Amino acid sequence: MVDPGAVAEEQARADRLRRTVDVACAVLRQGGLSRAEAEALVADTRRRALELFPGKEDVFDLVLAPRFERIIEEFTRGTPGGRRPEGSGTRGTPSVRRPEGSDQSRQGKVLPFPRRF
Protein backbone atom coordinates (compact mmCIF):
# COMPACT_ATOMS: atom_id res chain seq x y z
CA MET A 1 0.00 0.00 0.00
CA VAL A 2 1.24 3.49 -0.84
CA ASP A 3 1.55 5.97 2.00
CA PRO A 4 -0.40 9.15 1.07
CA GLY A 5 2.02 11.26 3.13
CA ALA A 6 5.00 9.94 1.16
CA VAL A 7 3.22 10.62 -2.12
CA ALA A 8 2.41 14.18 -1.05
CA GLU A 9 6.02 14.76 0.05
CA GLU A 10 7.35 13.43 -3.26
CA GLN A 11 4.94 15.67 -5.17
CA ALA A 12 6.03 18.70 -3.13
CA ARG A 13 9.70 17.97 -3.95
CA ALA A 14 8.85 17.52 -7.64
CA ASP A 15 6.98 20.84 -7.65
CA ARG A 16 9.93 22.58 -5.99
CA LEU A 17 12.29 21.10 -8.59
CA ARG A 18 10.01 22.20 -11.45
CA ARG A 19 9.89 25.76 -10.10
CA THR A 20 13.67 25.83 -9.62
CA VAL A 21 14.29 24.63 -13.18
CA ASP A 22 11.70 27.03 -14.62
CA VAL A 23 13.32 30.00 -12.87
CA ALA A 24 16.81 28.96 -14.01
CA CYS A 25 15.58 28.62 -17.61
CA ALA A 26 13.89 32.03 -17.45
CA VAL A 27 17.07 33.67 -16.15
CA LEU A 28 19.12 32.01 -18.91
CA ARG A 29 16.66 33.11 -21.60
CA GLN A 30 16.98 36.73 -20.53
CA GLY A 31 20.38 36.58 -22.21
CA GLY A 32 22.19 38.83 -19.75
CA LEU A 33 24.59 36.20 -18.39
CA SER A 34 28.05 35.35 -19.59
CA ARG A 35 28.66 31.74 -20.51
CA ALA A 36 30.52 31.17 -17.23
CA GLU A 37 27.67 32.68 -15.23
CA ALA A 38 25.15 30.55 -17.11
CA GLU A 39 27.17 27.40 -16.44
CA ALA A 40 27.40 28.31 -12.75
CA LEU A 41 23.62 28.75 -12.63
CA VAL A 42 23.12 25.31 -14.18
CA ALA A 43 25.60 23.75 -11.75
CA ASP A 44 23.73 25.32 -8.82
CA THR A 45 20.40 24.11 -10.22
CA ARG A 46 21.86 20.62 -10.54
CA ARG A 47 23.07 20.74 -6.93
CA ARG A 48 19.61 21.78 -5.75
CA ALA A 49 17.97 19.03 -7.82
CA LEU A 50 20.25 16.44 -6.25
CA GLU A 51 19.44 17.76 -2.77
CA LEU A 52 15.76 17.17 -3.53
CA PHE A 53 16.35 13.81 -5.26
CA PRO A 54 19.64 12.27 -4.08
CA GLY A 55 21.20 9.71 -6.40
CA LYS A 56 19.34 10.93 -9.51
CA GLU A 57 22.36 12.38 -11.32
CA ASP A 58 21.65 10.26 -14.38
CA VAL A 59 18.10 11.56 -14.63
CA PHE A 60 19.31 15.16 -14.46
CA ASP A 61 21.97 14.46 -17.09
CA LEU A 62 19.49 12.78 -19.45
CA VAL A 63 16.46 15.04 -18.99
CA LEU A 64 17.50 18.50 -17.88
CA ALA A 65 21.13 18.91 -18.99
CA PRO A 66 20.27 18.90 -22.73
CA ARG A 67 17.56 21.50 -22.11
CA PHE A 68 20.03 23.77 -20.31
CA GLU A 69 22.64 23.20 -23.03
CA ARG A 70 20.24 24.31 -25.76
CA ILE A 71 19.24 27.43 -23.85
CA ILE A 72 22.84 28.38 -23.04
CA GLU A 73 23.90 27.80 -26.64
CA GLU A 74 21.06 29.93 -27.97
CA PHE A 75 21.36 32.83 -25.56
CA THR A 76 25.14 33.13 -25.15
CA ARG A 77 26.38 32.14 -28.63
CA GLY A 78 28.56 34.27 -30.86
CA THR A 79 29.29 37.29 -28.72
CA PRO A 80 32.54 38.49 -27.18
CA GLY A 81 32.78 37.33 -23.60
CA GLY A 82 29.69 35.18 -24.01
CA ARG A 83 27.18 38.06 -23.80
CA ARG A 84 24.68 39.20 -26.38
CA PRO A 85 24.84 42.87 -27.31
CA GLU A 86 22.26 45.11 -25.65
CA GLY A 87 18.93 45.08 -27.45
CA SER A 88 19.70 42.05 -29.57
CA GLY A 89 17.05 39.40 -29.70
CA THR A 90 17.28 35.80 -30.76
CA ARG A 91 14.75 35.84 -33.56
CA GLY A 92 16.32 35.33 -36.93
CA THR A 93 19.48 33.90 -35.42
CA PRO A 94 20.49 30.85 -37.43
CA SER A 95 20.62 27.69 -35.42
CA VAL A 96 23.43 25.23 -36.04
CA ARG A 97 22.27 21.73 -35.21
CA ARG A 98 24.73 18.90 -35.03
CA PRO A 99 23.69 15.27 -35.08
CA GLU A 100 23.34 13.97 -31.54
CA GLY A 101 26.13 11.57 -30.70
CA SER A 102 28.50 12.90 -33.36
CA ASP A 103 31.98 14.15 -32.54
CA GLN A 104 30.79 17.66 -33.39
CA SER A 105 27.95 17.51 -30.89
CA ARG A 106 30.38 16.64 -28.07
CA GLN A 107 32.75 19.54 -28.75
CA GLY A 108 32.34 22.57 -26.54
CA LYS A 109 29.94 21.07 -24.03
CA VAL A 110 28.87 23.83 -21.72
CA LEU A 111 28.03 22.07 -18.51
CA PRO A 112 30.67 21.82 -15.79
CA PHE A 113 29.98 18.18 -15.00
CA PRO A 114 30.74 15.07 -17.04
CA ARG A 115 28.15 13.23 -19.05
CA ARG A 116 27.54 9.65 -17.98
CA PHE A 117 26.82 7.76 -21.18
HUFENRA-V657392 format. One record per residue. SS is DSSP state (helix for helix, strand for strand, loop for the rest). PSI is psi as a letter, one per 30 degrees, with the letter a starting at -180 (* if undefined). D_CENTER is the distance of its C-alpha to the mean C-alpha in Angstrom with 1 decimal. Layout:
((SS,PSI,D_CENTER) (SS,PSI,D_CENTER))
This chain:
((loop,k,35.8) (loop,k,32.4) (loop,j,32.4) (helix,e,31.4) (helix,e,30.4) (helix,e,27.9) (helix,e,26.5) (helix,e,26.2) (helix,e,24.5) (helix,e,21.9) (helix,e,21.3) (helix,e,21.0) (helix,e,18.3) (helix,e,16.4) (helix,e,16.9) (helix,e,15.7) (helix,e,12.4) (helix,e,12.1) (helix,e,13.1) (helix,e,10.8) (helix,e,7.6) (helix,e,9.7) (helix,e,10.7) (helix,e,7.5) (helix,e,6.8) (helix,e,10.5) (helix,e,10.7) (helix,e,8.6) (helix,f,10.8) (loop,f,13.8) (loop,g,13.7) (loop,g,15.6) (loop,k,13.5) (loop,l,14.4) (helix,e,12.2) (helix,e,13.0) (helix,e,12.3) (helix,e,8.8) (helix,e,8.3) (helix,e,10.3) (helix,e,8.3) (helix,e,5.3) (helix,e,8.4) (helix,e,10.1) (helix,e,7.8) (helix,e,8.2) (helix,e,11.8) (helix,e,12.4) (helix,e,11.3) (helix,f,13.7) (helix,e,16.3) (helix,e,16.4) (loop,i,16.4) (loop,k,17.9) (loop,g,18.1) (loop,h,15.2) (helix,e,13.2) (helix,e,13.8) (helix,e,12.6) (helix,e,9.1) (helix,e,9.3) (helix,e,10.8) (helix,e,9.2) (helix,e,5.6) (helix,e,4.8) (helix,e,6.6) (helix,e,5.2) (helix,e,2.3) (helix,e,5.7) (helix,e,7.8) (helix,e,7.1) (helix,e,7.5) (helix,e,10.4) (helix,e,11.9) (helix,f,12.1) (helix,g,13.0) (loop,k,15.1) (loop,g,18.8) (loop,k,19.8) (helix,k,21.6) (helix,g,19.6) (helix,g,16.3) (loop,k,17.2) (loop,k,18.4) (loop,l,22.0) (loop,k,23.0) (loop,f,23.6) (loop,k,21.8) (loop,a,19.9) (loop,f,17.9) (loop,k,20.5) (loop,f,22.6) (loop,k,20.3) (loop,k,20.8) (loop,k,17.9) (loop,j,18.4) (loop,k,17.4) (loop,k,18.2) (loop,k,19.3) (loop,k,16.9) (loop,f,18.5) (loop,l,20.5) (helix,e,21.0) (helix,e,19.6) (helix,f,16.3) (helix,f,16.0) (loop,k,17.1) (loop,h,15.0) (loop,k,11.8) (loop,f,9.6) (loop,k,8.1) (loop,g,11.0) (loop,k,11.7) (loop,k,13.7) (loop,l,13.1) (loop,h,15.8) (loop,*,17.4))
